[in-house]
Amino acid sequence: MEEEPKRLKKTEMTPDPEIELSTPNVTFLFFESIENMKEIKDSLLKGKLQAAVVNPELIYHSDQLLVASHKSLYNHKNNLLKTKTPYTELLYNLFPSKSIRDSLKTFGAQDEGTAAIFVLFSEKNELSEDIKKSVKGSLVSVDKIVDHRNLKSIKKIYKISEDINDEETILNLILSKMACKEFLL
């Protein structure tokens, strides 16, 4: 009898009291049944919306977003951005190769999409309130990301064998490929 793959646990982060955090808060807002995605994408392109809008079909686990967010904020703080903003940097950091254009096209807001993860970097809750007012859709728990992921597309983008089905192994491979792209020629 084949053994059931291990299920991943929800990520819980407790800050170390010894480390002073000088970065803004990272907020994930997950919306389903979005009716105005084209309008949202236009607002992003015009700079009216301060957020990264991520295609949830390609997010395997919220840890991907945490890693990409941390790296984006680090690069922003140290003037190491490869893209124009920390929000586009987040999309770039999710992608396993160095193509900025492909990363934005693949992981960014999809014109025909009806679900999206909004990632905000802010010390205030104003931005999340602006997003909630702008999006015509249902705000749901980030835990519902797994209901929207497209495993076949994820495995294709990250070049993961179809034979690998253990959730922890898949997540580790994704995070490794995100981290190692800086060493690609």
DOFI-659871 format. One record per residue (C-alpha): residue number from 1; x, y, z. Coordinates in steps of 0.5 Angstrom, whole numbers, m for minus. Example, Ala and Ser with C-alpha at 12.3 -4.5 7.8 and 13.67 -1.06 7.14 Angstrom:
     i      px      py      pz
     1      25      m9      16
     2      27      m2      14
% end
This chain:
     i      px      py      pz
     1       0       0       0
     2       3       7      m2
     3       4      12       4
     4       0      18       4
     5       5      24       3
     6       6      29       9
     7       2      35       9
     8       5      41      11
     9       4      45      17
    10       1      52      17
    11       7      57      18
    12       7      61      24
    13      13      66      25
    14      15      69      32
    15      20      75      32
    16      26      74      36
    17      26      79      41
    18      33      80      40
    19      32      83      33
    20      30      90      32
    21      25      90      26
    22      26      96      22
    23      22      93      16
    24      15      95      14
    25      10      90      16
    26       8      85      10
    27       1      83       9
    28      m2      78       5
    29     m10      79       2
    30     m13      73      m2
    31     m19      75      m6
    32     m23      70     m10
    33     m29      72     m15
    34     m26      78     m17
    35     m30      82     m22
    36     m25      88     m24
    37     m18      84     m25
    38     m17      89     m31
    39     m19      95     m27
    40     m14      93     m22
    41      m8      91     m27
    42      m9      98     m30
    43      m9     101     m23
    44      m2      97     m22
    45       1     100     m28
    46      m1     107     m27
    47       2     106     m20
    48      m4     108     m17
    49      m4     101     m13
    50       2     100      m8
    51       2      92      m8
    52       4      86     m12
    53      m2      82     m15
    54       0      75     m15
    55      m3      69     m19
    56      m5      64     m14
    57      m5      58     m19
    58       3      58     m18
    59       3      59     m11
    60       5      52      m8
    61       5      55       0
    62       5      61       3
    63      12      60       5
    64      14      62      m2
    65      11      69      m1
    66      15      70       5
    67      21      68       2
    68      20      73      m4
    69      18      78       1
    70      24      78       5
    71      28      78      m1
    72      25      84      m4
    73      25      88       2
    74      32      86       3
    75      34      88      m4
    76      30      95      m3
    77      33      97       3
    78      40      95       1
    79      39      98      m6
    80      40      92     m10
    81      33      92     m13
    82      33      88     m20
    83      27      91     m22
    84      23      98     m21
    85      20      97     m14
    86      20      92      m9
    87      13      90     m11
    88      15      88     m18
    89      22      85     m14
    90      17      80     m11
    91      14      77     m17
    92      22      77     m20
    93      24      73     m14
    94      18      68     m14
    95      21      66     m21
    96      26      61     m22
    97      30      64     m27
    98      33      71     m29
    99      28      74     m34
   100      24      80     m31
   101      19      80     m36
   102      17      73     m36
   103      17      73     m28
   104      12      79     m29
   105       8      76     m34
   106       8      69     m31
   107       7      71     m23
   108       3      78     m24
   109      m4      79     m25
   110      m8      76     m30
   111     m13      79     m34
   112     m18      74     m34
   113     m16      72     m27
   114     m22      71     m22
   115     m17      70     m16
   116     m11      74     m13
   117      m6      75      m7
   118      m5      82      m6
   119       2      83      m2
   120       3      90       1
   121       9      93       5
   122       7      98      10
   123       8     100      17
   124       0     102      17
   125      m6      99      15
   126      m8     104      10
   127      m6     100       4
   128     m10      94       6
   129     m16      98       7
   130     m15     102       0
   131     m14      95      m3
   132     m20      92       0
   133     m24      98      m3
   134     m21      97     m10
   135     m23      90     m11
   136     m29      87     m12
   137     m29      80     m10
   138     m29      76      m3
   139     m23      77       2
   140     m22      70       4
   141     m16      66       9
   142      m9      66       6
   143     m10      58       8
   144     m15      57       1
   145      m9      58      m3
   146      m8      51      m4
   147     m15      50      m7
   148     m13      55     m13
   149      m6      52     m14
   150      m5      49     m21
   151       0      43     m19
   152       2      41     m26
   153       4      49     m28
   154       8      49     m22
   155      12      43     m23
   156      13      45     m30
   157      15      52     m28
   158      20      50     m23
   159      22      44     m27
   160      20      39     m22
   161      19      31     m24
   162      12      29     m24
   163      14      23     m20
   164      15      27     m14
   165       9      28     m10
   166      11      29      m3
   167       9      36      m1
   168      15      38       4
   169      20      36      m2
   170      16      40      m7
   171      16      46      m3
   172      23      45      m1
   173      25      44      m9
   174      21      51     m10
   175      24      55      m5
   176      31      52      m7
   177      30      54     m14
   178      28      61     m12
   179      34      62      m8
   180      39      59     m13
   181      37      63     m19
   182      42      68     m17
   183      48      63     m19
   184      45      62     m26
   185      50      64     m31
% end
